[in-house]
Amino acid sequence: MSKTANKTKLNAFRALHESGLLVLANVWDAGSARLSESLGAKAVATTSAGMAWAAGYADGNNMPADLVVAISQNIVRAVKVPVTIDIEGGYSSKPKEVGELSVRLAEAGVVGVNLEDGEEHAELLARKIEAVKAALAAAGLDLFVNARTDVYLAGLAPDGEQVAEVLRRAKLYEKAGTDGLFVPGLTALPEMREISGATKLPLNVMAWGGLPAPDRLSDAGVRRLSAGAAISGRVWAHAQALTKQFLEDGKLGRSEVPSPDMQGLFS
């Protein structure tokens, strides 16, 4: 994909964060990406867990960078909408290597990445973001970097102090050059309003038990809603049940859900 075409898609992806709520039903391969696009998705985003499981790896920064790039290239080939890839912690603790991976993904036609702190020091993620932006600039490229902080998800701050810690990290990541802020585990509307009102970064939350309705999220300043690994996990659970039944009695029974015309999606 040419740099001009890539920039056009990147600008379109950025615009999706300016107002309203961008809903991303996270995908894991080219087929699930094409299915999501066919159902009206304005962009497709991967789930690192779903991608890892489909490739035969455990989630948690275990995938080889070459494989991540190859899967990303195949997703970009299969869809016309913007593609953003969850690269966990960048599959390296070395900022320079994370920057090199980001360039490869941008060259493959990807327009965004998720990059997370997990239980690592926030300063390390800031250095990775800086390295990503510097490497991209040197190559004449860019990506929408969505900085994920696991303050809520991993319990990185005591109750009552999560918002302050998220904002501390948001300031650090924004200074490093991030374009968005992802806070999985955040479910309370007052806290969303406080966070979205205190940073210029578009706020991204994850579908979670007790999460308010999409229109209320939008009113609270949330600009992006992600499914995370939920859809992929349910697909695997259904496949497990069908496979178990078939191995036990050679029967599949009748499906209550009609199969999509997968062949038609790729014709």
N, C-alpha and C positions, 0 to 999 in steps of 0.2 A: 504494500500500500504506500502511495506517495505521501510525502510530508504534508502536502497541501490537503489531501483527502483526510489524513489523520487529524490535522488541525481543525478541519471542519467538524468532524465527529466529536472532537474534544470540546469545542465551543458549544456544540449542541448539548453535550452531556453536562457541562457547567451550567447551562441555562436551565436545565431540569431541577437544579438546586436553588434557584432564585426565589421561587414562590411555590405554594401548594405543597404536595407531598409526593415524592417519587417512591413508588412501591416496587421493590425488587424481590421477586420470587427466586431466590438463589439457585443456580444451576450447577452442574458438576462436569458436564461434557458437552460435545457439540450437539448431540441429539436432544438433551434436555434444554439446551439454549435455544435451539430452533423451535422446540415445542412452546417454550415461554414466549418467544417472539410471535409465533402464530396466534397466540391468545391475547395479543395486544400489548405486550411489554414494551415500554419505551426505551429500555436498556436492559442488558443482562449482566448480572454479577454472579461470580462463583462463590460457593462455600468451600473453604479449604478442607473441611472434614469430608464433605461429599466427594470432592475431587480426589482426595487421598484414598478414600475407601474404594472408589471405582478403579483406581490405579493399583490397588493392592497394598496400600501403606496405611499405617496408623496416623491419625491426625496429630499434629504437634511438631511442625518443622522437620518432618522426616522425608519429604519428597525431594528427589534430585532436581536441581534447578533446570537441567536440560529437559526433564520430563514436564515440568511446569510450563516451560516455554512451548514445547511441542503441543501440549493440550490446549494452550491458549491460542496458538496459531490455528488449530483446527476449529475452535469455537468462532474465532474471527471469520474464518472461511465460510462457516455455515450460516451466519446471520448478517443482516445489514445494519442493525441497531448498534449503538455504542456498547463496548464490552469492558468491564472492569474486573480485575482478578484479585482475589484474596491471596496474598503471599505470606500470610502469618507474620513471622518476625523477619521475613526476607530470606529465610533458609540459611542464615549466616549471622554470626555475632560481629562480623567485620563490616562496618559501614561501606567501605569501598566495594566489597563484593555485592552488597545489596544495591548499590548504585549501578553496577555493571548489569545486574539482572534487570533492573528497571529499564535500562536502555534497550536491552534485547526484547523486552515485552512491548515497548513503544514501537520498535522497529517492526514487530509482528502485527501491529495495528491495534493494540490495546490502548484504551484512553484513560484508564485509571487503575489504581491499586489500593488495596487495604493493607496497612502496615501497623502491627500492634506492639504494645509494650509488654503485655502479659505480666509476668512477675519480675521482669527485668527492670532496672532503674530507668526512670523516665528520661534521664539524660542520654541514655544509649539510643533510645528511639529518636530523640531529637537529632543526634549525630547521624543516624541513618537517613532521616528525612533530608538533612542538609546535603548528605552525600548523593542521595537520589536526585535532588534538584540540580546539584552542580554537574553531575554526570549527564543528565538530560540536556542541560543548557549547552554543555560542551559539544553535544552531538546535534544541536539544533532541534531538539525534541522537547516534549513536555508530557506530563501525566497529571491527572487529578489524584492527588495523594489524600486518602482518607485515613487519618490517624485514629486507630482504635485504642482506647484505654480501658483496661480491665479493673478499674477502681471498684465498680460494683460487682462484676462477675467473679473476681478473685478475692474480694474482701480486702482491698489494699488500703482501706481507711476505716476507722471506727464509725459506727452509726452516728449520724449527725454531722460528720465531717466529710462525707463523700463529695458533696457539691464543691466545697472549698478545694479538695484535692483534685477533682476533675478540672476545675478552673485553673488551678496552678499548672497542671499539665497542659491544658489547652493553650495557655499563654506561651509555654515553652515550645510547644509544637508549632504554634502559629508563627513564632519568631523564626523557627527553623525552615518554614516555608510550606507547611501543610495547607491543604485546600478545604478539608472537612474534618469533623470530629465525630467519631463513632463511640457511643457509650452503651454497650450491651448490658442488660440487667437493670437499666434505668426504666422505671415504670410509673413513677409519681408525677402527675402533671405539674404541681407547684415547683418541683425540682427541675423539670424540663424547662419551665418558664424562666427560672432563675439562671439556668445555664445558657439557654439560647439568648437571653437578654444581656448576658455579660460577655459574649464573644461574637465576633463577626463570622465565625466559622459555621457553615450549615450543620445542623445537628442531626445525627443519624441514630436511631434506636433499633432494637431487635424485637421481633415478635416474641412475646413472653407472657406467661400466665399473669392475668390481671392488668394487661396493657389496655389503656383506653381505646375507644374507637378512633379510626383514622382521622375523622374530621376534628376531633378534640386534640389529637396530636398536632395537626396542622395549626390549629389555633394557639397551641402552646409554643409554637416556633420550631417544631420538628420539621425537617425538610426531606427526610429520607427514612423509609421503613424497610428493614431487611428481614427475610424469613430465616436467615442463618441456615443451619443444617437440618431444620425441621422437615422440609419436604423430602430431602434425600433420605433422611432417617426413616420416614414413613414408607417410602418406596421400598427400601431394603426390608422393612418389617413385613410388608405385603409379599414381597418375593420370597422371604423366608417361610411364611405360612404356606404359600402355594407349593414351594419346592418340597417342604416337609410332607405335605399331604400326598403329593405325587410319588415321592419315594416310598411312602408307606403303602399306598393302595393303587397307584397307577392312574388315579382319577384327579381331575381338577375341579369338577363341579361347574356350575354356571356363575359367571361373573355378573355382579349387579351393576358394574360400571363398564360402559362400552369402551372398547379400545380406540384410541385416536387413529386416524388414518396416517400412520407413520410413513408409509411409502409415499403418500401424497405430499408430505412435508418436504421431501427431498427431491421430488420430481422436477 
